[in-house]
Amino acid sequence: MNIRNYKEPKPKRDYKRNYNGDGSIKNIDVSLFEIKQLVSEEQVLSTIQWLAKVNPNYARFDITVSATATKIAKQILIEEEWKIIRNTPNKKENSFLSPSTYDHINVYIFELYEKFKKLEWIEYTFVSRKVTYTKNNEEIRYSKLEASAYMTDKGKEMLNKK
């Protein structure tokens, strides 16, 4: 919840849901404006801090986006969708979010990373991530550099003041 700009959240059923031909839920669309209402800047900064504490390689941009998507999904899913998650192995809350919602989350998190960097609350670093996939029954592995963030002392102080 964004405390600074708090408005009563929309009812969970008011978020745009897309359905398959058989009537089952396909995905949920959440706008950039709605994302900003559901997840505050402080929550994103706190997520970066927590991820960096667990492991410096975990504060990667993509993991921050995924963690934010999970926070959003937990606030908008209705009971029927929670039943699907409980009854489907390996089904995660954020799997109900649409690709356009993920695009909006990426934009929001990128804007915040830039803002936090300008305020000197975070610093960028690059970490190696192992990627593995299968092509023609052959397993292919390689390392890829990913942007990651870590909290500066100034950022930690700011977060502790709140």
C-alpha positions as CSV (number, residue, x, y, z in Angstrom):
1,M,0.0,0.0,0.0
2,N,1.3,3.4,-0.9
3,I,0.9,5.4,2.3
4,R,1.8,8.7,0.9
5,N,-0.8,8.7,-1.8
6,Y,-3.2,6.3,-0.1
7,K,-6.6,5.9,-1.7
8,E,-9.1,3.2,-0.9
9,P,-8.0,0.3,-3.1
10,K,-10.3,-0.9,-5.9
11,P,-12.4,-4.0,-5.1
12,K,-10.5,-7.1,-6.2
13,R,-13.1,-7.9,-8.8
14,D,-12.7,-4.5,-10.5
15,Y,-9.3,-5.4,-12.0
16,K,-9.6,-6.3,-15.7
17,R,-9.6,-10.1,-16.0
18,N,-9.2,-11.9,-19.3
19,Y,-10.8,-15.3,-19.7
20,N,-10.1,-18.3,-21.9
21,G,-12.9,-19.6,-24.3
22,D,-14.0,-22.1,-21.6
23,G,-14.5,-19.4,-19.1
24,S,-11.4,-20.1,-17.0
25,I,-9.2,-17.2,-15.9
26,K,-6.4,-16.4,-18.4
27,N,-4.7,-13.4,-16.8
28,I,-5.3,-10.1,-15.0
29,D,-4.4,-6.6,-16.3
30,V,-3.1,-4.0,-13.9
31,S,-2.3,-0.5,-15.1
32,L,0.9,1.4,-14.2
33,F,-1.3,3.8,-12.2
34,E,-2.8,0.9,-10.3
35,I,0.6,-0.6,-9.6
36,K,1.8,2.7,-8.1
37,Q,-1.2,2.6,-5.8
38,L,-0.7,-1.0,-4.8
39,V,3.1,-0.9,-4.2
40,S,4.9,2.1,-2.6
41,E,8.4,3.3,-3.3
42,E,9.3,2.4,0.3
43,Q,8.1,-1.2,-0.3
44,V,10.3,-1.5,-3.4
45,L,13.3,-0.1,-1.5
46,S,12.7,-2.5,1.4
47,T,12.5,-5.4,-1.1
48,I,15.9,-4.4,-2.6
49,Q,17.4,-4.2,0.9
50,W,15.9,-7.6,1.9
51,L,17.1,-9.3,-1.3
52,A,20.6,-7.9,-0.9
53,K,20.8,-9.1,2.7
54,V,19.8,-12.6,1.7
55,N,22.4,-12.7,-1.0
56,P,23.9,-9.9,-3.0
57,N,23.1,-11.7,-6.2
58,Y,19.4,-11.8,-5.4
59,A,18.8,-8.0,-5.7
60,R,18.8,-8.4,-9.4
61,F,16.3,-6.3,-11.4
62,D,14.4,-9.3,-12.6
63,I,14.0,-10.7,-9.1
64,T,12.8,-7.3,-7.8
65,V,10.2,-7.3,-10.6
66,S,9.1,-10.8,-9.7
67,A,8.8,-10.0,-6.0
68,T,6.8,-6.9,-6.8
69,A,4.5,-8.9,-9.1
70,T,3.9,-11.3,-6.2
71,K,3.0,-8.4,-3.9
72,I,0.5,-7.1,-6.4
73,A,-1.0,-10.5,-7.1
74,K,-1.6,-11.2,-3.4
75,Q,-3.6,-8.0,-3.2
76,I,-5.9,-8.5,-6.2
77,L,-6.5,-12.3,-6.4
78,I,-10.1,-13.4,-5.6
79,E,-11.0,-16.7,-3.8
80,E,-11.5,-18.7,-7.0
81,E,-8.0,-17.8,-8.1
82,W,-6.5,-18.8,-4.8
83,K,-8.2,-22.2,-5.0
84,I,-6.5,-22.7,-8.4
85,I,-3.2,-21.9,-6.9
86,R,-3.7,-24.2,-3.9
87,N,-4.8,-27.1,-6.2
88,T,-2.2,-26.7,-8.9
89,P,1.4,-27.8,-8.2
90,N,4.0,-25.1,-9.0
91,K,1.4,-22.5,-9.7
92,K,2.4,-19.1,-8.3
93,E,0.3,-16.0,-7.5
94,N,2.1,-13.9,-10.0
95,S,1.4,-16.3,-12.9
96,F,-2.1,-14.7,-13.2
97,L,-0.7,-11.3,-14.2
98,S,-0.8,-10.4,-17.9
99,P,2.3,-9.7,-20.0
100,S,1.2,-6.0,-20.2
101,T,1.1,-5.9,-16.4
102,Y,4.7,-7.2,-16.3
103,D,5.7,-4.5,-18.7
104,H,4.1,-1.9,-16.4
105,I,5.9,-3.4,-13.4
106,N,9.2,-3.3,-15.3
107,V,8.7,0.4,-16.1
108,Y,7.8,1.2,-12.5
109,I,10.8,-0.7,-11.0
110,F,13.2,0.9,-13.6
111,E,11.9,4.4,-12.7
112,L,12.4,3.7,-9.0
113,Y,15.9,2.2,-9.6
114,E,16.9,5.4,-11.4
115,K,15.3,7.6,-8.7
116,F,17.0,5.7,-5.9
117,K,20.4,5.8,-7.7
118,K,20.1,9.6,-8.1
119,L,19.2,9.9,-4.4
120,E,22.3,7.7,-3.7
121,W,20.2,5.2,-1.8
122,I,21.3,2.3,-4.1
123,E,24.3,1.5,-6.2
124,Y,24.3,-0.7,-9.3
125,T,26.5,-3.7,-9.7
126,F,26.5,-6.5,-12.2
127,V,26.3,-10.2,-11.1
128,S,26.7,-13.3,-13.1
129,R,23.6,-15.5,-13.6
130,K,23.7,-19.0,-14.9
131,V,21.3,-19.7,-17.7
132,T,20.4,-23.2,-18.7
133,Y,18.0,-24.3,-21.5
134,T,17.5,-27.3,-23.7
135,K,17.7,-27.2,-27.5
136,N,17.5,-30.3,-29.7
137,N,17.8,-32.6,-26.6
138,E,21.1,-30.8,-25.8
139,E,21.5,-28.8,-22.5
140,I,23.1,-25.5,-23.1
141,R,24.5,-23.4,-20.3
142,Y,26.1,-20.0,-20.2
143,S,26.6,-17.1,-17.8
144,K,24.9,-13.8,-18.2
145,L,25.6,-10.5,-16.5
146,E,22.5,-9.0,-14.8
147,A,22.0,-5.6,-13.3
148,S,21.7,-5.8,-9.5
149,A,21.5,-3.2,-6.7
150,Y,22.7,-2.9,-3.2
151,M,21.8,-0.5,-0.5
152,T,24.1,2.4,0.3
153,D,24.5,3.5,3.9
154,K,22.4,6.6,3.0
155,G,19.6,4.3,1.7
156,K,19.7,2.1,4.8
157,E,19.5,5.2,7.0
158,M,16.5,6.6,5.0
159,L,14.7,3.3,5.3
160,N,15.3,2.9,9.0
161,K,13.9,6.4,9.6
162,K,10.5,5.4,8.4
